[in-house]
Amino acid sequence: MLSRITNAVAHPDHTVTITWSDGAQGTVDLTPFIARGGLFAALNDANWFVREMRILPAGIGLAWPNELDFSADGLRQDAFPHEETGEFNPPVAAACVGRQAQVPSVTPSSGGAVAPGSAFPRNPNLDP
């Protein structure tokens, strides 16, 4: 999806409220990362967590010193785990509002090929 962060506010409870360029806003809890320790252990200090957080150039993510960063797309997925998106596409739910998606069916017996009558046209030069 190539999400961009336009605003972010770090909180002492190790959450960050983020606004993305499409207007979506969500809160991400980073405590599961902090619990891993290692490089993430520095985030455990609540004052440092809040004080040192920065939005990366062009809104591509959030960062703390020592090259500790999180991508905007990864944070978006953490904030909205059920939002289905493609690399360059709008969320599927938004793209399909008011109409049914045309998804070709694939059957195991077809060896992964698209089933007849699907949304893909037949190519006489390639299809037997």
C-alpha atoms as one frame of an Amber mdcrd trajectory, in Angstrom:
protein
   0.000   0.000   0.000   2.926   2.363   0.598   1.489   4.076   3.644   2.951
   7.407   4.740   2.853   8.744   8.295   1.783  12.364   8.616   1.638  12.588
  12.416   2.635  10.417  15.375   2.416  10.863  19.131   4.351   8.524  21.427
   2.808   7.728  24.822   4.522   6.598  28.070   2.617   3.277  27.944   4.701
   2.357  24.823   1.908   2.997  22.367   2.019   5.410  19.452  -1.026   7.119
  17.962  -0.396   7.452  14.235  -2.133   9.340  11.441  -1.466   8.132   7.892
  -1.632  10.187   4.700  -5.072   8.784   3.798  -6.505  10.164   7.069  -6.643
   6.826   8.890  -5.649   7.021  12.540  -4.743   4.163  14.838  -2.762   3.285
  17.933   0.031   0.735  17.837   1.306  -1.033  20.958   5.049  -1.635  20.786
   5.316  -3.576  24.068   5.521  -6.953  22.231   8.686  -5.711  20.493  10.116
  -4.313  23.719   9.524  -7.676  25.419  11.917  -9.279  22.906  14.774  -7.353
  24.531  18.033  -6.889  22.657  17.955  -3.824  20.439  14.354  -3.116  21.474
  15.230  -2.952  25.200  16.102   0.752  24.879  12.416   1.459  24.187  11.540
   0.241  27.688  12.419   3.640  29.215   9.080   5.466  28.850  10.605   8.949
  28.928  13.180   8.036  26.268  10.473   6.305  24.182   8.389   9.500  24.082
  11.241  12.009  23.830  13.296  10.326  21.090  10.649   9.129  18.630  10.878
  10.738  15.181   8.979  10.428  11.932  11.361   9.359   9.163  11.698  11.564
   6.048   8.737  11.315   3.657   6.752   9.601   6.447   8.143   6.145   5.629
   8.216   5.097   9.281   9.059   5.916  12.879  12.554   5.864  14.325  14.487
   6.084  17.556  18.262   6.538  17.932  20.627   3.647  17.138  18.834   2.894
  13.844  15.810   1.468  15.617  12.900   1.968  13.241   9.511   0.651  12.190
   8.128   0.990   8.656   4.904   2.886   8.026   3.418  -0.143   6.243   4.308
  -2.501   9.099   2.825  -0.129  11.662  -0.306   0.206   9.516  -0.644  -3.595
   9.469  -0.228  -3.676  13.267  -2.880  -0.969  13.710  -5.342  -2.523  11.229
  -4.573  -6.274  11.023  -7.762  -7.069   9.087  -7.225  -4.422   6.433  -6.351
  -6.231   3.211  -4.151  -4.199   0.933  -1.913  -4.733  -2.043   1.486  -3.197
  -2.604   0.077  -0.332  -4.677  -3.682  -0.797  -4.281  -6.255   0.818  -2.009
  -7.709  -1.394   0.732  -9.773  -4.192  -0.806 -12.750  -3.342   1.407 -12.784
   0.230   0.092 -12.311  -0.863  -3.519 -15.253  -3.266  -3.372 -17.854  -1.080
  -1.664 -21.108  -1.270  -3.574 -19.998  -4.020  -5.947 -18.890  -7.610  -5.782
 -15.238  -8.354  -6.481 -14.503 -10.413  -9.596 -12.108 -13.077  -8.397 -11.306
 -16.025 -10.657 -11.642 -19.430  -9.047  -8.747 -21.867  -8.901  -9.351 -25.552
  -8.428  -6.837 -28.185  -7.299  -7.680 -30.365 -10.312  -6.707 -27.597 -12.721
  -3.149 -27.631 -11.429  -3.447 -24.052 -10.270  -4.768 -22.819 -13.607  -7.647
 -20.386 -13.685 -10.976 -22.170 -13.997 -13.059 -21.814 -17.185 -15.460 -18.880
 -17.129 -13.164 -16.801 -15.000 -12.423 -13.107 -15.357  -9.319 -13.868 -17.479
  -9.866 -14.013 -21.263  -8.714 -17.097 -23.135  -5.582 -16.677 -25.252  -5.789
 -18.983 -28.292  -2.019 -18.749 -28.798  -1.277 -20.001 -25.305  -4.332 -21.974
 -24.196  -4.906 -25.387 -25.847
